[in-house]
Amino acid sequence: MISKAPAPLELSELEATPPPGTVIARLDDLPEHGGKEIIFTEGRFRTSIFIQKTEASLSVFLNFCPHAGTPLNMFDEKFMDLKGKHLLCRTHGALFDPGTGKCVRGPCKGKYLRPIAHHIENGEIISA
């Protein structure tokens, strides 16, 4: 089933997240491979998001595969495939465009990762 790109999700719409305007990461703190997982917890609630910087884009997504409901990463903060071209769900191998989050190969082809609303100011990635 092909779906329409979802609107960016405000972190405040989720259970365990910081208030709008919170610095969620600094560009200088991103590792060389560009991926960073950020986990927020509050009581029994947990929210995982990730940042992926490539030469062409910087994106922030909910760390939740639209097919399997699992995080894209398994053990580390590497979200890209070996070629460095697509985001990879390590559970079942689906590939996603790193700029749009659209699944281009795999069982969820045509569906999207959920983008997180953010902006960049003075080298900081800030929740909207």
Disulfide bonds with the S-S distance in Angstrom:
none
